[in-house]
Amino acid sequence: MGISGKQKSKIADEIISYAFIVVGALLASFSVVCILIPNDAIDYGTAGIAIILNKLTGINLSVCVIMVFAPFLIAGVIVMGSAFGLKAIAGSAVYTLGIAIFEKVPFELDTEHFIAVVFGGAILGLGLSLILKYGGCIDGSEIFANIVTKKLSQKTGRDYSMTPILIGFNALVYLAVFFLINRSAALMSLLVYVVATSIINRFTDHYEAIKEVRIITKNADELISSIKNDLGKTCTIMDSFGAIAGENKTLICYVNYFELPKLKQIIERAGGAFTTVSTIDEIIKS
């Protein structure tokens, strides 16, 4: 039996997504090794922890990255599934390989530290944006935040943004830089964080925020069952009426950025749905 046109399209989409993840990981590793570290700045998240470990112990940076990333990647595969895990592992592997390669490439950016750090932060943000936009992840802090919010949601029935957890995680990283390395490096690194996250939020529509998904469908029961079983999520259900389609149901579901691709797969599998995705800053329950 041959491959259908729809299957070919899915395969092509997967190849393209992995290609962009590879490009993003190489951009990120280039920024860190060739621009940020030579200008007394470091990456944030678990990559920042790896750089601190490298500076304090002298262990090769790529080895430090593997040591720090590995536990988070394993946890990500277990909690978030193999589809996410494969892309996260691929992105992290290319990022680590890129660090090993760029460490041997002579490169010097002849400009002021401040300008170099802003430029490096922008390249880092672009690289990470590509990785996140195409379903990957190379930073353990995002995996950690996703796992924490997922567990909190399961226990309380409420949806939580990853923002406070990511801010707290990175605040600890910068405090470590401040006390273990030097103040200048901490301030430069904070600038990297501001620039990089500004670009990431622009291209991913605030990936750390909650996503509201509205699904208009006639196959409500099938979707509700799949969302509950595959994502562990529930829905708000409303009767609705289309001028052409007639009576249908509108389902409202809240997920985080890393759960969104899986929800899209569920909707695509059910078929016959019209879906919108919005970013939600806050949900208030009374």
GULO-130517 format. One line per 5 residues: number of its first residue (from 1); their letters; for each residue x negated, y negated, z negated of N, C-alpha, C. Coordinates in pm, 1 decimal. Each point is the difference from the previous one (the first is absolute). Example, Ala and Ser with C-alpha at 12.3 -4.5 7.8 and 13.67 -1.06 7.14 Angstrom:
1) AS) -1319.0:569.0:-780.0:89.0:-119.0:0.0:-90.0:-120.0:0.0; 35.0:-105.0:72.0:-82.0:-119.0:-6.0:77.0:-109.0:-73.0
This chain:
1) MGISG) -85.3:119.5:0.0:85.3:-119.5:0.0:-88.7:-124.3:0.0; 29.1:-94.7:92.5:-79.6:-121.3:10.9:32.1:-101.3:-107.7; -81.6:-101.4:-7.0:20.1:-107.4:-97.2:96.2:-102.1:59.5; 103.5:-36.6:-74.5:99.0:-95.7:48.6:-58.3:-140.6:2.0; 70.6:-89.7:72.6:-44.7:-139.2:7.5:-4.2:-66.5:-136.0
6) KQKSK) 97.1:34.9:-86.1:4.6:-58.2:-134.7:-118.7:46.1:-83.3; -35.6:128.5:12.9:-114.5:53.5:-74.0:-131.0:-62.1:48.9; -10.1:-18.8:131.7:-118.7:-64.2:56.3:-14.5:-142.2:-52.6; 113.9:-69.6:-9.3:-2.0:-137.3:-51.8:-46.3:-3.4:-145.5; 44.9:97.0:-79.9:-40.4:6.6:-140.6:-149.5:27.1:-13.0
11) IADEI) -49.1:93.0:84.1:-143.3:32.4:-2.7:-83.2:-122.0:37.6; 45.9:-71.5:105.3:-70.2:-121.4:43.0:-1.2:-104.7:-110.7; 114.1:-14.8:-69.1:9.5:-96.7:-110.3:-96.4:36.6:-112.3; -11.2:130.1:-30.4:-91.0:45.3:-104.8:-145.3:-26.9:37.8; -34.1:27.0:125.6:-137.5:-24.7:46.8:-33.3:-148.9:-10.4
16) ISYAF) 96.3:-85.6:40.1:-20.7:-144.9:-6.9:-16.6:-44.8:-145.1; 82.4:54.6:-90.0:-8.7:-39.7:-141.2:-135.0:38.2:-59.1; -50.2:119.8:31.5:-131.2:41.9:-49.4:-111.2:-86.4:59.9; 16.8:-39.2:127.3:-100.7:-85.8:64.4:-9.8:-134.4:-70.9; 115.4:-58.8:-34.5:-0.5:-128.9:-69.6:-54.0:13.4:-141.9
21) IVVGA) 27.5:112.7:-65.5:-55.1:24.1:-133.6:-152.1:6.7:6.1; -53.3:66.1:102.8:-145.6:8.9:18.6:-59.3:-139.0:21.7; 63.1:-79.3:87.0:-48.2:-136.4:25.2:4.6:-82.7:-128.5; 110.7:9.7:-73.4:14.0:-74.7:-125.5:-104.5:38.9:-102.7; -27.6:130.8:-11.8:-99.8:47.7:-96.7:-140.3:-48.1:36.6
26) LLASF) -30.8:-3.8:129.7:-131.0:-49.3:43.5:-13.9:-150.4:-25.2; 107.3:-74.5:24.4:-3.4:-144.0:-28.8:-22.8:-24.2:-149.3; 69.9:76.9:-83.6:-12.7:-16.4:-145.2:-141.5:33.2:-46.7; -54.9:110.6:48.8:-135.3:39.9:-42.8:-104.9:-99.5:49.7; 18.1:-51.4:121.1:-92.4:-101.7:51.9:3.1:-124.9:-86.5
31) SVVCI) 120.0:-43.9:-35.2:13.9:-120.1:-82.7:-68.6:16.5:-134.7; 22.7:114.9:-63.6:-55.0:23.3:-133.7:-152.5:6.3:2.3; -56.3:79.3:91.7:-144.1:25.5:0.7:-79.8:-115.4:60.4; 49.2:-55.8:109.1:-79.1:-98.7:75.3:26.7:-145.4:-39.1; 114.8:-26.4:-63.7:33.3:-139.7:-31.4:18.5:-22.7:-150.2
36) LIPND) 84.6:78.5:-63.2:36.1:-28.3:-139.2:-114.0:29.0:-97.6; -52.5:121.3:0.8:-105.9:35.8:-95.0:-124.1:-88.7:14.9; -47.7:-28.4:122.3:-116.6:-89.7:13.3:25.9:-142.3:-49.7; 127.8:-36.9:-14.4:34.1:-134.3:-46.4:59.7:0.6:-141.0; -45.5:97.8:-80.8:36.6:7.0:-143.1:148.8:13.4:-24.6
41) AIDYG) 69.9:71.4:88.0:142.1:25.9:-20.6:24.0:148.9:19.7; 110.3:48.6:-54.3:33.3:141.0:17.6:145.7:12.9:42.0; 34.0:119.8:44.1:138.0:34.2:32.2:79.0:11.8:-130.8; 130.8:13.5:12.0:81.5:18.0:-121.1:50.6:143.8:-7.1; 78.6:31.2:-102.8:54.8:134.0:-14.6:-107.4:102.8:-30.7
46) TAGIA) 24.2:123.9:41.6:-95.3:106.8:-27.8:-129.9:-18.0:78.6; 7.7:-68.0:115.0:-123.3:-30.3:73.4:-89.4:-91.2:-84.2; 62.0:-92.3:-71.9:-75.6:-87.3:-89.9:-66.0:79.1:-111.3; 71.2:99.7:-53.5:-58.0:85.3:-104.3:-121.6:74.4:54.3; 10.9:49.2:123.6:-111.8:71.9:61.8:-121.7:-90.8:16.2
51) IILNK) 22.7:-125.2:37.8:-111.1:-94.3:17.8:-64.8:-32.3:-134.7; 81.7:-17.5:-104.2:-54.3:-24.2:-134.8:-87.0:118.0:-42.8; 50.8:120.8:22.6:-74.8:120.7:-35.0:-132.7:5.3:75.9; 2.2:-38.2:126.8:-121.2:-3.2:81.8:-101.7:-98.4:-55.7; 47.1:-118.1:-39.1:-90.3:-103.9:-49.8:-58.9:36.2:-136.1
56) LTGIN) 77.1:69.4:-83.1:-45.7:33.3:-134.7:-90.1:123.7:-2.6; 21.9:93.5:90.4:-72.4:127.6:-4.8:-102.7:17.0:112.1; 19.4:-73.3:110.1:-89.1:17.0:114.4:35.7:118.0:88.1; 109.9:71.2:-33.3:45.9:111.0:84.4:47.7:-56.5:133.6; -26.0:72.1:108.2:39.8:-43.9:133.4:147.6:-39.4:2.1
61) LSVCV) 30.3:-111.7:66.4:136.1:-54.3:-1.2:101.6:98.0:57.5; -32.9:64.6:110.6:95.6:93.5:60.8:30.3:116.0:-94.7; -99.7:42.6:-76.9:21.7:106.1:-98.8:91.9:-49.7:-111.6; -21.2:-124.0:-43.8:85.5:-60.0:-103.4:145.0:-10.2:47.6; 17.2:-35.6:126.1:135.1:-10.4:57.7:69.4:135.5:-5.4
66) IMVFA) -70.4:105.7:38.5:58.3:134.2:-2.6:37.2:38.5:-143.5; -89.7:-26.3:-94.5:23.2:35.8:-140.1:123.0:-70.1:-56.1; 17.6:-127.6:33.5:111.7:-77.8:-55.2:130.0:29.3:73.7; -8.2:13.4:133.1:121.6:18.5:79.8:62.9:138.0:-17.8; -82.5:103.7:-14.7:48.0:138.9:4.4:117.7:29.3:-94.1
71) PFLIA) -7.0:-35.8:-130.0:113.1:32.0:-89.8:130.2:-66.3:44.4; -8.6:-124.0:49.5:120.4:-71.0:43.4:57.9:62.9:126.5; -86.1:42.0:92.9:47.1:64.7:122.4:69.7:131.5:-30.3; -56.9:77.8:-90.3:61.4:127.5:-39.0:137.5:-24.5:-61.6; 7.5:-99.3:-89.9:127.8:-34.4:-62.4:100.0:-47.9:103.7
76) GVIVM) -47.6:-77.6:99.1:87.6:-50.7:105.0:60.2:111.4:82.9; -80.8:100.2:34.9:49.9:114.0:76.9:105.2:76.6:-79.6; -26.2:20.8:-129.8:92.5:76.4:-84.9:132.5:-73.6:-17.2; -5.6:-128.7:-29.7:121.0:-75.9:-33.1:71.8:-53.6:123.1; -75.7:-43.5:101.3:58.8:-71.3:113.3:9.4:82.6:127.4
81) GSAFG) -49.2:122.6:-3.4:19.3:88.4:113.0:-118.5:7.7:94.7; 1.6:105.0:82.8:-113.5:27.2:88.1:-11.0:-99.6:114.4; 114.4:-50.1:50.8:-4.6:-94.4:112.6:-75.9:-126.2:-39.7; 32.6:-54.7:-117.9:-72.9:-116.2:-51.1:-143.1:39.0:-32.1; -17.5:117.5:-61.3:-132.2:43.0:-42.6:-98.6:12.3:114.7
86) LKAIA) 44.9:53.7:112.8:-89.0:16.3:114.7:-50.6:-134.2:50.6; 89.6:-97.6:6.4:-41.3:-132.8:47.5:-89.2:-69.5:-102.1; 30.8:18.9:-127.7:-83.7:-59.1:-104.7:-139.9:61.5:1.2; -7.8:131.3:16.6:-130.0:67.2:5.1:-76.8:-42.9:124.1; 69.5:-8.2:114.0:-65.6:-42.2:124.4:-56.5:-141.3:-13.5
91) GSAVY) 81.5:-92.2:-53.2:-45.0:-138.4:-17.2:-117.4:-9.5:-95.9; 7.3:73.3:-110.7:-107.1:-2.9:-99.7:-129.1:61.3:54.5; 13.5:106.9:79.7:-117.4:64.5:58.5:-71.0:-94.1:97.7; 77.8:-68.6:84.1:-58.9:-94.4:96.1:-60.8:-118.8:-73.5; 67.8:-46.8:-104.6:-51.6:-111.6:-81.2:-135.0:37.4:-62.0
96) TLGIA) -8.5:120.0:-56.1:-124.7:46.6:-61.4:-110.7:16.7:104.2; 36.8:58.0:114.6:-96.3:15.8:108.5:-47.3:-136.2:50.7; 94.0:-94.5:10.2:-34.9:-135.3:43.3:-98.6:-66.0:-94.5; 19.5:19.5:-130.7:-93.8:-55.4:-98.5:-139.5:58.5:21.2; -6.5:131.9:17.0:-130.2:66.0:20.5:-69.2:-51.3:126.3
101) IFEKV) 78.8:-26.5:105.0:-57.5:-49.0:126.5:-43.9:-145.4:-12.2; 88.6:-84.9:-52.8:-29.4:-143.4:-4.2:-110.3:-34.9:-99.7; -24.4:88.2:-98.3:-111.6:-21.6:-91.3:-134.5:3.0:73.8; -1.6:67.1:115.0:-124.3:13.1:77.4:-6.8:-98.7:116.7; 104.6:-81.0:15.3:4.2:-95.7:111.0:-46.1:-136.6:-48.5
106) PFELD) -105.0:-56.1:58.7:-44.0:-134.2:-41.3:100.3:-105.9:45.5; 55.1:-73.9:-95.8:97.0:-104.1:33.3:-13.7:-112.3:-101.9; -5.0:-121.0:48.2:-12.8:-114.9:-89.9:91.3:-111.7:49.1; 88.0:-45.4:-88.3:90.0:-109.5:31.6:-60.3:-127.7:-58.2; -59.3:-80.6:86.7:-75.0:-117.9:-43.2:93.3:-117.4:-24.4
111) TEHFI) 64.2:0.0:-117.7:90.5:-108.7:-35.9:12.2:-5.3:-152.0; 76.4:-94.9:-51.2:17.0:-14.3:-144.4:76.8:119.4:-56.7; -27.9:31.1:-127.0:66.8:112.0:-66.0:152.2:-12.6:6.8; 50.6:-118.7:-29.0:144.8:-21.3:-4.9:63.7:33.7:134.2; -57.3:-51.5:108.7:54.8:24.5:134.4:-11.8:147.8:35.2
116) AVVFG) -113.2:60.5:-33.2:-21.2:141.8:29.3:102.2:87.0:-72.5; 26.8:-33.3:-126.1:94.8:78.9:-79.1:141.7:-14.1:54.4; 38.2:-120.5:39.8:132.8:-21.1:59.2:12.2:79.4:130.1; -102.9:-7.0:83.1:-1.7:72.8:126.4:5.2:151.5:-24.8; -80.7:45.8:-95.6:-0.1:143.1:-33.1:132.9:45.7:-56.1
121) GAILG) 60.4:-83.5:-85.3:131.4:33.2:-55.5:106.5:9.3:108.1; -10.7:-87.8:101.2:95.8:2.0:110.5:-14.0:128.2:82.3; -124.4:42.0:27.6:-21.6:124.4:75.0:48.1:120.1:-81.7; -29.4:-1.9:-129.1:45.8:107.1:-88.5:152.3:7.6:0.8; 65.8:-115.8:-12.0:146.2:-3.8:0.7:58.7:52.1:129.3
126) LGLSL) -63.6:-34.4:113.3:46.3:48.9:129.3:-12.6:152.3:8.5; -115.0:50.7:-44.9:-20.9:144.9:2.6:100.4:74.3:-86.5; 21.0:-48.1:-121.2:94.4:64.6:-91.6:143.3:-12.0:50.7; 32.0:-111.7:67.2:133.4:-17.8:58.0:28.9:107.3:103.8; -98.2:26.5:86.3:17.4:103.7:102.1:22.1:137.2:-64.7
131) ILKYG) -77.1:28.1:-104.0:12.5:129.5:-67.1:138.5:15.6:-62.7; 44.5:-100.8:-74.2:129.6:5.8:-67.8:115.7:2.3:99.6; -11.0:-80.0:104.6:109.0:-11.2:98.2:24.6:132.2:72.0; -105.5:79.5:15.8:14.7:126.5:72.1:0.4:120.7:-92.2; 38.5:-23.0:-126.0:28.5:110.3:-91.1:-116.3:56.1:-76.7
136) GCIDG) -115.8:-67.1:4.0:-116.5:48.7:-71.9:-25.4:-76.7:-128.0; -110.3:32.7:-63.9:-38.0:-66.6:-124.4:-143.1:41.0:-31.8; -85.0:-96.8:-34.8:-137.8:35.4:-37.7:-34.3:-51.7:-139.0; 99.5:-44.9:-72.0:-27.9:-52.7:-133.7:82.9:75.3:-103.4; -67.7:56.8:-97.3:67.6:77.8:-102.2:93.5:-80.3:-87.7
141) SEIFA) -21.9:-132.3:-10.9:87.5:-81.5:-84.4:142.4:0.2:54.1; 15.2:3.5:133.0:133.4:3.6:60.2:66.5:134.6:-24.8; -78.6:106.9:7.5:54.0:132.3:-31.4:41.0:6.5:-146.2; -84.9:-52.1:-88.0:28.6:-2.0:-143.9:128.1:-77.9:-28.2; 13.6:-119.1:61.0:119.0:-82.6:-21.7:125.5:70.1:50.0
146) NIVTK) -11.5:68.4:114.3:114.6:71.4:55.6:43.6:113.9:-91.4; -97.9:73.2:-53.7:31.6:111.6:-88.8:67.2:-49.8:-128.2; -53.4:-108.5:-57.0:56.8:-55.0:-123.8:143.6:-46.8:22.2; 23.3:-76.5:108.4:136.4:-49.4:26.0:95.8:114.8:29.0; -50.0:104.2:66.8:83.8:117.3:30.4:42.5:69.6:-129.2
151) KLSQK) -95.5:19.3:-91.0:30.7:65.7:-126.8:95.3:-85.3:-84.9; -23.0:-131.9:-1.5:89.2:-88.9:-74.5:141.3:3.0:56.5; 12.0:2.8:132.2:131.5:4.2:64.9:73.3:128.8:-35.3; -73.7:111.6:-1.6:61.6:128.9:-32.5:50.2:3.7:-143.9; -73.1:-66.8:-90.2:37.8:2.6:-141.6:110.7:-98.8:-34.8
156) TGRDY) -1.5:-116.6:65.5:93.8:-106.6:-36.3:114.8:-18.5:98.4; -16.5:51.5:123.1:102.4:-21.2:101.1:-5.7:-137.2:64.4; -102.4:-76.5:-31.9:-16.0:-133.6:56.5:-114.6:-0.6:101.4; 2.4:-100.3:88.9:-106.2:-14.0:99.6:-97.2:-108.7:-44.6; -129.1:26.1:17.0:-102.5:-92.3:-47.7:-94.0:-39.8:114.0
161) SMTPI) -42.6:-126.2:-3.9:-100.3:-48.1:94.2:-137.9:45.5:-45.5; -90.5:21.9:96.5:-136.9:38.5:-33.0:-86.5:-119.6:-39.4; 50.5:-121.7:22.4:-80.1:-120.7:-20.3:-63.2:-10.9:-138.7; 76.0:13.0:-110.2:-62.9:-14.7:-132.9:-110.6:102.2:-25.7; 18.8:122.4:49.1:-99.8:104.4:-22.4:-127.2:-29.8:78.9
166) LIGFN) 16.3:-43.1:125.0:-116.8:-32.4:82.8:-76.5:-119.1:-56.8; 72.7:-101.1:-45.8:-65.2:-117.5:-58.9:-76.4:40.2:-126.6; 62.9:80.9:-84.9:-65.7:44.2:-122.9:-123.4:84.1:28.2; 9.6:90.3:96.9:-112.7:86.1:37.2:-117.4:-84.4:47.1; 28.0:-93.4:89.3:-107.8:-82.7:55.0:-54.6:-100.1:-101.5
171) ALVYL) 84.1:-43.8:-93.0:-48.7:-87.8:-106.6:-106.2:71.4:-83.4; 22.0:129.2:-26.6:-98.7:78.9:-75.1:-129.8:15.8:79.1; 13.8:17.2:132.9:-119.2:12.2:84.5:-81.6:-129.0:-5.8; 66.8:-115.1:9.6:-72.3:-127.6:0.0:-57.5:-33.8:-136.3; 66.8:44.0:-106.3:-57.9:-17.5:-133.4:-127.9:82.4:-12.6
176) AVFFL) 2.4:119.6:56.7:-120.3:84.2:-2.1:-113.5:-66.4:77.8; 32.6:-58.8:116.9:-101.7:-72.2:77.9:-54.8:-116.8:-80.4; 89.3:-72.6:-67.6:-38.2:-117.9:-77.9:-99.5:36.7:-110.2; 27.6:108.3:-71.8:-82.8:34.3:-115.6:-119.0:90.2:35.3; 14.8:83.7:102.8:-104.5:96.9:30.6:-96.1:-45.8:109.2
181) INRSA) 45.5:-90.3:86.7:-87.6:-48.1:108.1:-33.2:-146.3:-24.6; 84.4:-91.9:47.5:-19.0:-141.7:-34.1:124.5:-79.6:34.1; 7.7:-121.3:-52.8:118.3:-83.0:17.2:21.2:-41.0:144.4; -108.9:-31.0:68.5:9.4:-42.4:139.3:62.9:109.1:86.5; -43.3:123.4:-21.8:54.7:112.6:75.9:148.9:17.6:-27.6
186) ALMSL) 40.8:-21.6:-126.9:141.7:13.5:-35.1:84.6:-105.0:71.3; -49.2:-124.2:3.1:75.4:-107.4:64.8:5.7:19.4:151.3; -112.1:39.9:59.5:-2.0:26.4:143.6:93.5:116.0:34.8; 1.2:101.3:-83.6:85.2:116.5:23.5:147.3:-35.8:-11.8; 31.6:-88.7:-93.4:137.9:-46.8:-13.6:44.3:-73.4:126.2
191) LVYVV) -90.2:-74.6:59.8:29.5:-68.9:126.0:27.2:101.6:111.3; -77.3:106.6:2.5:22.8:108.0:97.6:141.9:54.8:-16.1; 40.5:22.9:-124.0:132.6:54.8:-29.1:110.1:-92.8:50.9; -14.6:-129.0:-25.5:101.4:-97.8:41.9:13.1:-4.2:152.4; -114.1:-6.3:68.2:1.9:-7.8:146.7:52.9:129.4:60.4
196) ATSII) -51.9:113.6:-44.7:38.4:129.5:57.5:148.0:30.1:-21.7; 49.8:-21.5:-121.7:140.1:31.0:-27.8:94.7:-95.2:72.6; -42.9:-123.5:22.4:82.8:-93.5:76.9:21.8:52.3:141.7; -105.4:50.3:60.6:10.7:55.2:135.7:79.7:129.5:-0.7; -23.5:85.3:-97.3:75.1:126.2:-8.3:148.9:-26.3:-15.1
201) NRFTD) 36.8:-91.7:-87.9:141.7:-31.5:-21.0:63.9:-57.9:124.5; -79.9:-75.1:77.2:53.1:-58.2:124.1:32.6:108.0:102.6; -85.9:100.4:11.3:18.5:101.2:104.0:83.7:119.4:-44.3; 17.3:20.5:-130.9:79.0:114.2:-47.4:128.1:-43.5:-70.0; 30.1:-129.6:2.5:119.1:-53.9:-66.8:4.2:41.5:-147.0
206) HYEAI) -107.9:-32.6:-71.4:-9.3:24.7:-144.7:18.0:148.9:-31.3; -100.5:78.4:37.8:9.0:145.2:-14.7:23.1:42.8:-144.9; -41.7:-82.4:-95.1:12.4:40.3:-140.3:141.0:-19.9:-54.7; 87.4:-66.9:76.4:135.4:-29.8:-45.9:95.7:115.9:29.1; 117.9:-5.6:-60.2:104.3:100.0:23.6:64.1:-26.3:136.9
211) KEVRI) 35.0:106.6:70.5:64.8:-10.6:130.3:146.3:44.5:-11.0; 88.7:-85.4:47.3:141.9:36.7:6.0:30.8:49.4:140.9; 50.8:121.4:9.9:32.4:60.0:129.5:152.3:15.7:8.9; 58.4:-61.2:102.7:144.3:13.7:26.0:19.8:89.5:121.8; 77.5:105.0:-17.8:22.3:97.5:106.3:149.2:5.7:31.0
216) ITKNA) 37.1:-32.6:122.0:138.9:10.1:44.3:11.8:126.8:82.0; 85.0:91.9:-44.2:2.7:132.5:61.2:135.4:66.9:-16.2; 24.1:99.7:85.4:116.3:87.2:-15.4:-39.7:131.9:-66.1; -132.3:22.3:-13.6:-50.7:123.7:-61.0:-45.7:-26.1:-143.2; 84.5:-64.6:-78.0:-40.1:-43.3:-134.2:-36.5:116.7:-90.9
221) DELIS) 79.0:105.4:1.4:-23.4:111.8:-92.6:-136.7:64.8:23.6; -34.5:20.2:127.7:-128.4:60.7:33.1:-115.8:-88.3:-45.4; 10.9:-130.4:22.7:-105.6:-92.7:-39.2:-14.8:-7.6:-151.7; 111.4:-8.9:-69.2:-3.0:-9.1:-146.5:-68.1:122.5:-59.8; 33.6:118.2:53.9:-59.2:124.7:-49.9:-150.7:2.5:25.5
226) SIKND) -42.8:-40.6:121.1:-143.1:1.5:33.4:-77.8:-101.9:-82.3; 56.9:-118.3:-18.7:-66.8:-104.4:-78.6:-16.8:45.7:-145.6; 102.4:66.9:-52.8:-7.2:47.1:-138.5:-101.0:113.6:-14.3; 2.6:95.7:93.7:-86.1:118.6:-11.4:-145.2:-28.7:38.3; -20.2:-79.4:105.8:-136.2:-22.2:51.2:-71.6:-116.8:-67.0
231) LGKTC) 76.3:-100.5:-43.8:-61.7:-119.4:-60.0:30.3:-15.2:-148.9; 98.5:75.2:-47.8:39.8:-16.3:-139.5:66.5:-133.6:-25.5; 64.6:-54.6:103.2:65.0:-130.9:-9.8:150.7:14.2:13.0; 71.0:-100.7:-48.3:144.1:-5.0:16.1:37.5:-118.5:88.0; 126.7:-10.4:34.9:45.6:-107.3:89.4:125.0:-65.4:-55.5
236) TIMDS) 20.3:-124.9:38.2:129.2:-65.4:-17.5:76.4:18.9:130.1; 126.1:41.2:-9.1:78.4:32.8:118.2:117.0:-96.5:12.3; 16.7:-58.0:118.5:110.4:-92.4:24.8:71.9:39.4:129.2; 132.3:-13.3:-0.8:75.3:18.3:123.5:-24.5:-120.0:90.0; -16.2:23.6:129.8:-22.0:-109.5:94.6:69.7:32.9:131.5
241) FGAIA) 8.3:-100.4:84.8:72.2:16.6:126.3:-71.5:-76.7:109.4; -29.9:69.0:110.0:-65.5:-63.8:113.6:99.9:-31.6:109.0; -18.6:-111.0:68.3:93.1:-41.3:105.5:7.6:103.9:111.4; -108.8:71.7:23.2:-2.6:102.4:104.9:2.3:140.4:-60.4; -84.0:21.8:-101.0:-14.7:135.0:-56.3:116.5:41.0:-89.1
246) GENKT) 73.5:-98.6:-52.1:111.7:31.2:-88.3:-45.4:25.5:-142.9; 71.8:88.5:-71.3:-29.4:24.3:-141.1:-133.2:72.1:-17.6; -76.8:-46.7:-97.4:-126.0:64.9:-34.2:-34.4:-32.8:-144.6; -117.0:40.4:-41.5:-47.3:-26.9:-136.5:-128.0:-82.2:5.9; -15.7:-91.4:-96.2:-125.9:-73.1:-15.7:-67.8:48.8:-127.7
251) LICYV) -120.4:53.1:15.8:-78.2:47.7:-114.0:-109.4:-101.4:-31.1; -17.5:-30.4:-127.7:-106.3:-90.3:-43.3:-93.6:78.7:-90.1; -127.9:0.5:36.9:-99.4:78.2:-73.8:-122.4:-87.7:-25.6; -61.1:13.6:-117.4:-118.6:-77.4:-35.4:-120.9:92.7:-10.7; -104.3:-32.6:74.3:-122.1:81.4:0.2:-121.2:-92.7:-4.2
256) NYFEL) -117.9:58.6:-23.0:-121.2:-81.1:10.8:-62.0:18.0:138.2; -106.4:-73.6:27.4:-59.2:-4.4:133.9:-49.1:137.3:46.6; -51.0:80.6:-93.8:-54.9:130.2:36.5:108.5:106.0:17.1; 119.1:-24.8:-55.6:112.6:91.5:19.2:77.6:-31.4:127.7; -17.5:-120.6:51.5:76.6:-44.6:115.8:-19.7:88.5:123.9
261) PKLKQ) -124.1:39.6:37.0:-15.4:87.0:118.2:77.3:131.7:-11.7; 2.2:58.0:-119.7:73.1:126.1:-19.5:149.7:-22.3:14.8; 49.5:-114.2:-52.1:141.8:-31.5:14.6:35.6:-19.6:147.4; -88.5:-64.3:74.7:23.4:-18.7:144.0:8.5:134.6:71.5; -83.1:95.5:-40.5:4.7:133.8:60.0:132.8:68.3:-29.4
266) IIERA) 49.9:-17.6:-122.5:128.9:58.6:-37.7:112.3:-58.7:85.5; -3.3:-132.7:18.2:103.4:-67.7:79.6:-7.5:43.9:145.8; -121.2:9.4:52.1:-18.2:42.2:139.7:48.3:142.9:20.4; -24.6:85.6:-97.6:41.5:139.4:9.0:153.1:12.3:1.7; 66.4:-85.1:-77.5:146.9:3.1:-4.3:60.7:-56.1:128.1
271) GGAFT) -62.0:-104.3:55.1:46.0:-59.4:125.8:126.6:-83.2:-17.3; 29.7:-81.5:100.9:124.8:-76.2:3.7:13.6:-105.1:-107.5; -109.6:-61.4:-41.0:5.2:-100.0:-107.2:-58.8:-132.3:46.7; 51.0:-107.4:-59.7:-55.8:-133.8:19.8:-59.0:-42.7:-133.8; -128.7:-36.6:0.4:-71.5:-22.4:-126.0:-69.9:-134.9:-1.7
276) TVSTI) 7.3:-67.9:-114.2:-77.0:-122.5:-21.2:-82.9:16.1:-126.9; -116.9:-65.2:-2.6:-89.8:5.5:-115.5:-31.2:-141.8:-45.0; 17.8:-27.5:-128.6:-26.7:-132.9:-56.2:-92.9:12.6:-120.1; -73.5:-106.3:-26.6:-87.7:-4.0:-117.2:73.6:-65.0:-116.2; -2.7:66.7:-114.8:70.4:-47.5:-119.6:-101.5:-39.0:-106.6
281) DEIIK) 9.9:-122.6:-48.6:-92.8:-46.6:-103.0:37.4:49.6:-138.9; 130.1:15.9:-25.1:42.5:38.8:-134.4:137.7:62.4:5.3; 21.5:100.6:-84.6:131.2:61.2:-17.4:39.7:-16.0:-146.2; 116.5:-58.7:-21.2:48.8:-24.0:-135.9:121.5:88.2:-25.0; -9.1:82.4:-102.9:115.3:83.8:-38.4:49.7:-43.9:-136.8
286) S) 129.8:-15.7:-10.8:57.5:-43.2:-128.5:116.2:90.3:-40.1
